[in-house]
Amino acid sequence: MAVFYLDDFKDNEIKQTIEIKEGELFHHLRNVLRIRGGETVKFFNNNSVFQTKIDIVTKERISCMIESVTPIKLPFPRIILVQSTIKKELIEVVLKLNVPFFVKSFIFFKATRSQFELNEKNILRFHKIALSIAEQSEVCYKPEIKYFKELENAIKEVKDSFVITLHPGVQESIGSFAREISNFSVVSLFTGPEGGFTENEIKVLKSYGAYFVSLKSGIFKSEFAGFVAAAILRELV
């Protein structure tokens, strides 16, 4: 069974039980999964995972007795995938690949060669999809999704992290910077659109101190490149 996100539940507000009333989670647990008393269900918020046993299920509420609480910790740097906008159905592919791989944050931006833009409705939908993936894959975090119309604004959002830009043809690989990466708690991976970054965009990225690397492979489609880079990064640190 999936691990379910407790929206607006803070650790200091949770005592011996978790009470769930109304809303999508209540409906899903009671009417879709049809949970019963005695079953074990896991929940998570932004800090902890709660293993519980269902105590009471009524038409108005579900009461869950807490059996254990485990702090959420990642044994490697937090990865932010900064992805140029692509077709909306391909953005879903990006989320399906990367959320189970503990890529916690996604920043989408409109590059010069991007043919697609996102709006607030799209972002809300992607938030919902990403959270569902996180619950089903049991990674126990709520993915963050942001969108910027300008590359420079996306860079400013991650300026305090170690910034890596995927760019075919350069000599350095991600492994070339393994020592430097180990000194950072957050690593940002920039991937361009089909056709790559323009010369002006490369200049902007360099002006903010981005490191350019090649995956030392054939050219991946934009929706897959970030996942491959994240996999390499995970093995290095």
C-alpha positions as CSV (number, residue, x, y, z in Angstrom):
1,M,0.0,0.0,0.0
2,A,1.2,3.5,-0.7
3,V,2.4,6.0,1.9
4,F,0.0,8.9,2.1
5,Y,0.9,12.6,2.5
6,L,-0.6,14.4,5.5
7,D,-1.3,17.9,4.2
8,D,-1.0,20.6,6.9
9,F,-0.1,18.1,9.7
10,K,2.8,19.3,11.8
11,D,4.8,17.0,14.1
12,N,3.9,19.0,17.2
13,E,0.2,18.7,16.4
14,I,0.3,14.9,16.2
15,K,0.0,13.1,19.5
16,Q,-1.0,9.4,19.8
17,T,-3.5,9.4,17.0
18,I,-4.0,10.8,13.5
19,E,-7.6,11.9,12.7
20,I,-8.6,12.2,9.0
21,K,-11.8,13.9,8.1
22,E,-13.3,14.9,4.8
23,G,-11.1,15.7,1.7
24,E,-9.5,13.5,-1.0
25,L,-7.4,11.4,1.4
26,F,-10.4,10.5,3.5
27,H,-12.4,9.6,0.4
28,H,-9.5,7.6,-1.0
29,L,-8.9,5.6,2.2
30,R,-12.5,5.0,3.1
31,N,-14.3,4.6,-0.3
32,V,-11.5,3.5,-2.7
33,L,-9.2,1.4,-0.6
34,R,-12.0,0.5,1.9
35,I,-9.7,0.3,4.8
36,R,-10.9,-1.4,8.0
37,G,-9.9,-1.4,11.6
38,G,-6.7,-3.2,12.4
39,E,-5.0,-2.5,9.0
40,T,-1.6,-0.9,9.0
41,V,-1.2,2.4,7.0
42,K,1.8,4.7,6.7
43,F,1.6,8.5,6.4
44,F,4.2,11.2,6.0
45,N,4.5,15.0,6.4
46,N,7.5,17.2,5.6
47,N,9.6,15.8,8.5
48,S,8.5,12.3,9.5
49,V,7.0,9.0,8.5
50,F,4.2,7.7,10.7
51,Q,3.3,4.0,10.9
52,T,-0.2,3.6,12.2
53,K,-2.9,1.0,12.8
54,I,-6.5,1.9,11.8
55,D,-8.6,2.2,14.9
56,I,-12.0,3.6,13.9
57,V,-13.6,4.1,10.5
58,T,-16.9,5.9,10.3
59,K,-18.7,8.0,7.7
60,E,-17.3,11.1,9.3
61,R,-13.7,10.2,10.3
62,I,-10.8,7.8,10.3
63,S,-8.8,7.4,13.5
64,C,-5.3,6.0,13.3
65,M,-3.2,4.9,16.3
66,I,0.5,5.9,15.8
67,E,2.8,2.9,16.3
68,S,6.2,4.5,15.3
69,V,7.6,7.8,14.0
70,T,10.7,7.9,11.7
71,P,12.5,11.1,10.8
72,I,12.9,11.7,7.0
73,K,16.6,11.9,6.0
74,L,18.3,11.7,2.6
75,P,21.7,10.1,2.6
76,F,22.9,12.2,-0.4
77,P,22.6,15.8,-1.6
78,R,19.2,17.1,-2.5
79,I,18.8,17.1,-6.3
80,I,16.9,19.9,-8.1
81,L,16.1,19.2,-11.8
82,V,15.9,22.4,-13.8
83,Q,14.2,21.4,-17.0
84,S,13.3,23.4,-20.0
85,T,9.6,23.2,-20.9
86,I,8.6,20.4,-23.2
87,K,5.3,18.8,-24.1
88,K,3.0,18.5,-21.1
89,E,2.7,14.7,-21.5
90,L,6.5,14.5,-21.6
91,I,6.7,16.5,-18.4
92,E,4.7,13.7,-16.8
93,V,7.4,11.3,-18.0
94,V,10.0,13.5,-16.3
95,L,8.0,13.3,-13.0
96,K,7.4,9.6,-13.3
97,L,11.1,8.9,-13.8
98,N,12.6,11.3,-11.3
99,V,10.2,11.4,-8.3
100,P,10.9,7.7,-7.3
101,F,14.6,8.5,-7.7
102,F,14.4,11.1,-4.9
103,V,14.6,14.1,-7.1
104,K,12.6,16.4,-4.7
105,S,12.4,19.6,-6.6
106,F,11.6,20.5,-10.2
107,I,12.0,23.9,-11.8
108,F,10.7,24.3,-15.3
109,F,11.7,27.3,-17.5
110,K,11.0,28.5,-21.0
111,A,14.3,28.3,-23.0
112,T,14.7,30.1,-26.3
113,R,14.1,26.9,-28.2
114,S,11.3,25.8,-26.0
115,Q,8.0,25.5,-27.9
116,F,5.8,25.2,-24.9
117,E,4.8,27.4,-21.9
118,L,3.1,26.4,-18.6
119,N,0.3,28.2,-16.8
120,E,-0.9,28.0,-13.2
121,K,-3.4,25.3,-14.0
122,N,-0.6,23.1,-15.5
123,I,1.5,23.6,-12.4
124,L,-1.3,22.7,-10.0
125,R,-1.9,19.5,-12.1
126,F,1.8,18.6,-12.1
127,H,1.9,19.1,-8.3
128,K,-1.0,16.6,-7.9
129,I,0.6,14.1,-10.3
130,A,4.0,14.4,-8.6
131,L,2.6,13.9,-5.1
132,S,0.6,10.8,-6.3
133,I,3.9,9.4,-7.7
134,A,5.7,10.1,-4.4
135,E,2.9,8.3,-2.4
136,Q,2.8,5.3,-4.7
137,S,6.6,4.9,-4.9
138,E,6.9,5.4,-1.1
139,V,9.7,8.0,-1.2
140,C,7.9,10.0,1.5
141,Y,8.3,13.6,0.5
142,K,6.1,16.2,-1.3
143,P,7.8,17.2,-4.6
144,E,8.2,20.9,-5.2
145,I,7.4,22.3,-8.7
146,K,8.0,25.9,-9.9
147,Y,7.9,27.5,-13.3
148,F,9.8,30.6,-14.7
149,K,9.5,32.2,-18.1
150,E,13.1,33.3,-18.0
151,L,16.2,31.2,-17.7
152,E,17.9,33.8,-15.5
153,N,15.1,33.7,-12.9
154,A,15.5,29.9,-12.8
155,I,19.2,30.2,-12.2
156,K,18.7,32.8,-9.4
157,E,16.3,30.3,-7.7
158,V,19.2,27.8,-7.3
159,K,22.2,30.1,-7.1
160,D,23.3,28.8,-3.7
161,S,23.5,25.2,-5.0
162,F,26.2,23.4,-7.1
163,V,24.9,24.1,-10.6
164,I,25.6,21.5,-13.4
165,T,24.5,22.1,-17.0
166,L,24.2,19.2,-19.4
167,H,25.9,20.1,-22.6
168,P,27.1,17.6,-25.2
169,G,30.6,17.9,-26.5
170,V,32.4,19.3,-23.5
171,Q,35.3,17.2,-22.0
172,E,34.2,17.2,-18.3
173,S,31.8,14.6,-16.9
174,I,29.8,14.8,-13.7
175,G,32.5,12.7,-12.1
176,S,35.1,15.4,-12.9
177,F,33.4,17.5,-10.1
178,A,32.7,14.8,-7.5
179,R,35.0,16.4,-4.9
180,E,33.4,19.8,-5.3
181,I,29.9,18.3,-5.3
182,S,30.5,16.6,-2.0
183,N,30.8,20.0,-0.3
184,F,27.2,21.0,-1.2
185,S,23.9,19.8,0.3
186,V,22.0,20.8,-2.9
187,V,22.9,20.1,-6.6
188,S,21.0,21.6,-9.5
189,L,20.9,19.8,-12.9
190,F,20.1,22.0,-15.9
191,T,18.8,20.3,-19.0
192,G,18.0,22.2,-22.3
193,P,15.3,21.8,-24.9
194,E,15.6,19.8,-28.1
195,G,18.3,21.5,-30.0
196,G,20.1,22.5,-26.8
197,F,20.9,25.9,-25.2
198,T,21.6,28.9,-27.4
199,E,25.0,30.6,-27.2
200,N,23.4,33.5,-25.2
201,E,21.9,31.1,-22.7
202,I,25.3,29.4,-22.3
203,K,26.8,32.8,-21.6
204,V,24.1,33.5,-18.9
205,L,24.7,30.1,-17.3
206,K,28.5,30.6,-17.2
207,S,28.0,34.1,-15.7
208,Y,26.3,32.4,-12.7
209,G,29.1,29.9,-12.3
210,A,27.4,26.9,-13.8
211,Y,29.7,23.9,-14.6
212,F,29.2,22.3,-18.0
213,V,29.3,18.5,-18.3
214,S,28.7,15.8,-20.8
215,L,27.1,12.4,-20.1
216,K,29.7,10.7,-22.3
217,S,27.0,9.0,-24.3
218,G,24.8,9.5,-27.3
219,I,22.3,12.5,-27.1
220,F,19.4,11.8,-24.9
221,K,16.0,13.3,-25.5
222,S,15.3,16.2,-23.1
223,E,12.8,14.2,-20.9
224,F,15.4,11.5,-20.2
225,A,18.7,13.4,-19.8
226,G,18.0,14.7,-16.3
227,F,17.2,11.2,-15.0
228,V,20.4,9.8,-16.4
229,A,22.4,12.6,-14.8
230,A,20.6,12.2,-11.5
231,A,21.4,8.4,-11.6
232,I,25.1,9.2,-12.2
233,L,25.1,11.8,-9.5
234,R,23.5,9.4,-7.0
235,E,26.3,6.9,-7.6
236,L,29.0,9.4,-7.1
237,V,28.0,11.0,-3.8
